[in-house]
């Protein structure tokens, strides 16, 4: 049945097998070609595969069969933006938001389209767009703080973006890399979705970009297409002279001449070490400070100390943390709850 194929496709997609998911959905469509929701599902998978033209085609077919599917307009808008078709994307997103009033995802993407459309059609800078009263309403940044903060640093060949999102499951994070675009979506059940979609300062090599979802953050490594110093993470129309990063050729050639008496060199390894040091020394409060203390203690410990910490923590159900392997290695560590509390063992 088509419904069984759809469920299987969703499972394969969640496991990262998007190509197999697309094949299963194609089989489901062949069994039920008049079901617009099947085309919506395949459009989502095509976006995961960076097949944006295919996603647009599927979204169009879904809309043709059923004009009341908000997600079809959303996915078409996303795919058109990836293809640089911002005016088309805006038109479909506006149609979608009429079916899902107040949906923040539509509103945020429409704002982004407004910026790109203004740049392309009027050759206007961000400052000029903000001076236009009508468009200012579209691009005004909300006064509330974003859900997650981010930082970045760079080397000659890559830029590292860190989004501080604690305890986010890996399957709730979706990343996509464009030629000059980064798309991050964090969708934790029961919470508002977080979208971060900057147009990057420079172009990147998509095949070399990667990311890791860690316990306290998401670390994204963007491979630069050119070894230049980015003045910011996001694209800007300010006219600047891009500085080539210092890359040793290893051929013993003569050094380039500089107008000043000494060339300016950036020690990228030192800069990265400094950033990690500052991160390590970051002042935190409450549970965050306590967690950081134990994390640093474990990271700098020898093998016996780590074994002692793991064994004591697990056997005591999280109530004892010992660093003395000689003390805990030959016995079972009993739980030691705080005064006034009782230790209970839960059965699953």
C-alpha positions as CSV (number, residue, x, y, z in Angstrom):
1,X,0.0,0.0,0.0
2,X,1.0,3.6,-0.6
3,X,0.8,4.5,3.1
4,X,3.2,1.7,4.0
5,X,5.7,3.0,1.5
6,X,5.4,6.5,2.8
7,X,6.1,5.4,6.4
8,X,9.1,3.4,5.2
9,X,10.3,6.5,3.3
10,X,10.0,8.7,6.4
11,X,12.0,6.2,8.4
12,X,14.8,6.0,5.7
13,X,14.9,9.8,5.4
14,X,15.4,10.2,9.2
15,X,18.2,7.7,9.0
16,X,19.9,9.8,6.3
17,X,19.0,7.5,3.4
18,X,17.3,10.2,1.3
19,X,17.9,8.5,-2.1
20,X,16.1,5.4,-0.9
21,X,13.3,7.5,0.6
22,X,12.9,9.2,-2.8
23,X,12.6,5.8,-4.6
24,X,10.0,4.6,-2.1
25,X,7.9,7.8,-2.5
26,X,8.1,7.4,-6.3
27,X,6.6,3.9,-5.9
28,X,3.9,5.3,-3.6
29,X,3.0,8.0,-6.2
30,X,2.7,5.4,-8.9
31,X,0.1,3.6,-6.8
32,X,-1.8,6.9,-5.9
33,X,-0.9,9.6,-8.5
34,X,-3.7,11.9,-7.4
35,X,-2.5,12.4,-3.8
36,X,-0.9,15.8,-3.5
37,X,0.6,15.0,-0.1
38,X,2.8,12.3,-1.6
39,X,4.4,14.9,-3.9
40,X,4.9,17.1,-0.8
41,X,6.8,14.3,0.9
42,X,9.0,13.8,-2.1
43,X,9.7,17.5,-2.5
44,X,11.1,17.5,1.1
45,X,13.3,14.6,0.3
46,X,14.5,16.3,-2.9
47,X,15.5,19.3,-0.9
48,X,17.5,17.0,1.4
49,X,19.2,15.7,-1.8
50,X,19.9,19.3,-3.0
51,X,17.7,18.5,-6.0
52,X,16.0,21.8,-5.8
53,X,14.6,21.7,-9.4
54,X,12.9,18.4,-8.6
55,X,11.5,19.8,-5.4
56,X,9.9,22.7,-7.3
57,X,8.4,20.3,-9.8
58,X,7.0,18.1,-7.0
59,X,5.6,21.1,-5.1
60,X,3.9,22.4,-8.3
61,X,2.3,19.1,-8.8
62,X,1.1,19.0,-5.2
63,X,-0.4,22.5,-5.6
64,X,-2.1,21.5,-8.8
65,X,-3.8,18.5,-7.1
66,X,-4.6,20.4,-3.9
67,X,-4.3,24.1,-3.4
68,X,-4.8,23.9,0.3
69,X,-1.4,22.4,1.3
70,X,0.7,25.1,3.1
71,X,3.8,22.9,3.2
72,X,3.7,22.6,-0.6
73,X,4.1,26.4,-0.9
74,X,6.7,26.4,1.9
75,X,8.9,23.8,0.2
76,X,8.6,25.5,-3.2
77,X,9.6,28.8,-1.6
78,X,12.7,27.2,0.0
79,X,13.7,25.4,-3.2
80,X,13.3,28.6,-5.3
81,X,15.4,30.5,-2.9
82,X,18.2,27.9,-3.2
83,X,17.9,28.4,-7.0
84,X,18.2,32.2,-6.6
85,X,14.5,32.8,-7.7
86,X,13.6,35.1,-4.8
87,X,10.6,36.8,-6.4
88,X,9.0,33.5,-7.3
89,X,9.8,32.2,-3.8
90,X,8.2,35.2,-2.2
91,X,5.0,34.9,-4.2
92,X,4.5,31.2,-3.2
93,X,5.5,31.9,0.5
94,X,2.8,34.6,0.6
95,X,0.2,32.2,-0.8
96,X,1.3,29.6,1.9
97,X,1.1,32.1,4.8
98,X,-2.5,32.8,3.8
99,X,-3.3,29.1,4.5
100,X,-1.2,29.1,7.7
101,X,-1.6,32.7,9.2
102,X,1.1,33.6,11.8
103,X,3.4,30.7,10.9
104,X,6.9,32.1,11.8
105,X,8.7,30.1,9.2
106,X,6.8,31.7,6.3
107,X,7.3,35.2,7.8
108,X,11.0,34.8,8.3
109,X,11.6,33.5,4.7
110,X,9.5,36.3,3.2
111,X,11.7,38.8,5.0
112,X,14.8,37.2,3.6
113,X,13.3,37.3,0.1
114,X,12.5,41.0,0.5
115,X,16.2,41.7,1.2
116,X,17.4,39.7,-1.8
117,X,14.8,41.1,-4.2
118,X,15.6,44.6,-3.2
119,X,19.3,44.0,-3.8
120,X,18.7,42.4,-7.2
121,X,16.1,44.8,-8.6
122,X,17.2,48.1,-7.1
123,X,20.9,47.5,-6.3
124,X,20.2,48.8,-2.9
125,X,22.4,48.2,0.2
126,X,20.9,47.0,3.4
127,X,21.0,50.6,4.8
128,X,19.1,51.9,1.7
129,X,16.5,49.2,2.2
130,X,16.0,50.1,5.8
131,X,15.4,53.8,4.8
132,X,12.4,52.7,2.7
133,X,9.4,52.8,5.0
134,X,7.5,49.9,3.4
135,X,10.5,47.6,3.3
136,X,11.7,48.5,6.8
137,X,8.6,46.8,8.2
138,X,9.7,43.6,6.4
139,X,13.4,43.6,7.5
140,X,13.3,44.9,11.0
141,X,15.0,42.6,13.4
142,X,12.9,41.5,16.3
143,X,13.9,43.1,19.6
144,X,13.9,39.8,21.5
145,X,17.1,37.8,21.6
146,X,17.4,34.8,19.3
147,X,16.9,31.4,20.8
148,X,20.5,30.4,20.4
149,X,23.6,32.5,20.1
150,X,26.5,31.9,17.7
151,X,30.1,32.8,17.3
152,X,32.7,32.2,14.6
153,X,36.4,32.2,13.9
154,X,38.4,31.5,10.8
155,X,41.5,30.0,9.3
156,X,42.9,30.6,5.8
157,X,40.9,27.7,4.3
158,X,37.9,27.5,6.6
159,X,35.5,29.3,8.9
160,X,34.1,27.6,12.0
161,X,30.6,28.6,13.2
162,X,29.5,27.5,16.7
163,X,25.8,27.6,17.6
164,X,25.4,27.2,21.4
165,X,22.4,24.8,21.5
166,X,22.5,22.6,24.5
167,X,21.0,19.1,24.6
168,X,19.5,19.2,21.1
169,X,19.0,15.7,19.6
170,X,21.0,15.1,16.4
171,X,17.8,14.1,14.4
172,X,16.3,17.5,15.2
173,X,19.1,19.3,13.3
174,X,19.0,19.8,9.6
175,X,21.8,21.6,7.8
176,X,22.3,22.5,4.1
177,X,25.1,24.2,2.3
178,X,24.7,26.3,-0.8
179,X,27.3,28.0,-3.0
180,X,27.1,31.1,-0.7
181,X,24.4,30.1,1.7
182,X,24.2,28.3,5.1
183,X,20.9,26.9,6.2
184,X,20.4,25.6,9.8
185,X,17.1,24.4,11.1
186,X,16.6,23.1,14.7
187,X,13.1,21.7,15.2
188,X,12.7,20.2,18.7
189,X,9.2,18.7,19.3
190,X,7.1,21.0,21.5
191,X,9.3,24.1,20.8
192,X,9.3,26.8,18.2
193,X,11.6,26.0,15.2
194,X,14.9,27.8,15.0
195,X,16.0,28.9,11.5
196,X,19.4,30.4,10.8
197,X,19.9,31.1,7.0
198,X,22.6,33.7,6.4
199,X,23.9,34.6,3.0
200,X,27.6,34.1,3.5
201,X,30.3,36.7,3.1
202,X,32.1,34.5,0.5
203,X,31.6,31.3,-1.5
204,X,32.2,27.9,0.0
205,X,33.0,24.4,-1.2
206,X,29.9,22.5,-0.3
207,X,31.4,19.0,-0.6
208,X,34.1,19.9,2.0
209,X,31.8,21.5,4.5
210,X,30.8,19.4,7.6
211,X,29.2,19.8,11.0
212,X,29.0,18.0,14.4
213,X,26.1,18.0,16.8
214,X,27.6,18.0,20.3
215,X,26.1,17.9,23.8
216,X,26.3,21.7,24.2
217,X,26.7,23.1,20.7
218,X,26.6,22.6,17.0
219,X,30.0,23.1,15.3
220,X,29.9,23.9,11.6
221,X,33.1,24.0,9.4
222,X,32.7,25.9,6.2
223,X,35.4,25.3,3.6
224,X,36.3,28.6,1.9
225,X,36.4,28.6,-1.9
226,X,39.2,31.2,-1.7
227,X,41.8,31.7,1.0
228,X,40.6,35.2,1.9
229,X,39.8,36.8,5.2
230,X,36.1,37.2,5.6
231,X,35.2,40.6,7.2
232,X,32.0,39.1,8.6
233,X,30.0,35.9,8.5
234,X,27.2,37.4,6.5
235,X,27.3,39.0,3.0
236,X,27.6,42.8,2.9
237,X,27.6,45.2,0.0
238,X,30.2,47.4,1.6
239,X,33.2,47.9,-0.7
240,X,36.2,46.3,0.9
241,X,39.5,45.0,-0.2
242,X,39.7,41.3,0.5
243,X,42.9,40.3,2.1
244,X,44.5,37.0,0.9
245,X,45.3,34.8,3.8
246,X,49.0,34.0,4.3
247,X,49.7,30.5,2.7
248,X,53.2,29.2,2.5
249,X,54.1,28.0,-1.0
250,X,57.1,25.9,0.2
251,X,59.0,26.7,-3.0
252,X,61.6,29.1,-1.5
253,X,60.4,32.0,-3.6
254,X,60.9,35.6,-2.7
255,X,58.4,37.2,-0.3
256,X,55.9,39.7,-1.6
257,X,56.7,43.3,-1.0
258,X,54.5,45.4,1.3
259,X,54.2,49.2,1.6
260,X,55.0,49.0,5.3
261,X,58.4,48.0,6.7
262,X,57.2,44.6,8.0
263,X,54.5,42.3,6.5
264,X,51.4,41.7,8.6
265,X,51.0,38.0,9.4
266,X,48.2,36.2,11.2
267,X,49.1,33.2,13.4
268,X,45.9,31.2,12.8
269,X,46.9,28.4,15.1
270,X,47.5,30.8,17.9
271,X,44.1,32.5,17.2
272,X,42.3,29.2,17.3
273,X,44.1,28.3,20.6
274,X,43.1,31.7,22.0
275,X,39.4,31.2,21.1
276,X,39.4,27.7,22.7
277,X,41.1,29.2,25.8
278,X,38.5,31.9,26.1
279,X,35.7,29.3,25.7
280,X,37.3,27.2,28.4
281,X,37.6,30.2,30.7
282,X,34.0,31.4,30.0
283,X,32.3,32.4,33.3
284,X,29.1,30.5,33.9
285,X,26.7,30.2,36.7
286,X,24.7,27.5,38.5
287,X,24.5,24.1,36.8
288,X,26.3,25.3,33.7
289,X,29.3,26.2,35.8
290,X,29.2,22.9,37.6
291,X,28.9,20.9,34.3
292,X,31.8,22.8,32.9
293,X,34.0,22.1,35.9
294,X,33.4,18.3,35.7
295,X,33.9,18.4,31.9
296,X,37.2,20.1,32.2
297,X,38.2,17.8,35.0
298,X,37.4,14.7,32.9
299,X,39.1,16.2,29.8
300,X,42.4,16.8,31.6
301,X,42.5,13.6,33.7
302,X,44.5,10.5,33.1
303,X,43.0,7.1,32.2
304,X,42.6,5.8,35.8
305,X,40.9,9.0,36.9
306,X,38.5,8.8,34.0
307,X,37.7,5.2,34.8
308,X,37.0,6.1,38.4
309,X,34.7,9.0,37.4
310,X,32.7,6.8,35.0
311,X,32.4,3.9,37.4
312,X,31.5,5.9,40.5
313,X,28.9,8.0,38.6
314,X,27.1,5.1,37.0
315,X,27.1,2.7,40.0
316,X,25.9,5.4,42.4
317,X,23.2,6.6,40.0
318,X,24.7,10.0,39.6
319,X,25.2,10.7,43.3
320,X,28.9,10.1,43.7
321,X,31.8,11.2,41.5
322,X,35.2,9.8,42.6
323,X,38.6,10.4,40.9
324,X,40.4,7.7,43.0
325,X,40.6,4.4,41.0
326,X,42.3,2.6,43.8
327,X,39.4,3.4,46.1
328,X,36.5,2.5,43.7
329,X,38.0,0.1,41.3
330,X,37.6,-3.1,43.5
331,X,34.2,-2.4,44.9
332,X,30.7,-1.3,44.0
333,X,30.0,2.3,44.7
334,X,26.9,2.8,46.7
335,X,24.6,5.8,46.1
336,X,24.9,8.7,48.5
337,X,21.9,11.0,48.1
338,X,21.8,14.5,49.7
339,X,20.4,14.9,53.3
340,X,16.7,14.7,53.3
341,X,16.4,12.8,50.0
342,X,15.9,9.1,49.3
343,X,17.6,7.2,46.5
344,X,15.2,5.2,44.4
345,X,16.1,2.8,41.6
346,X,13.8,3.0,38.6
347,X,12.9,0.0,36.5
348,X,12.3,0.5,32.7
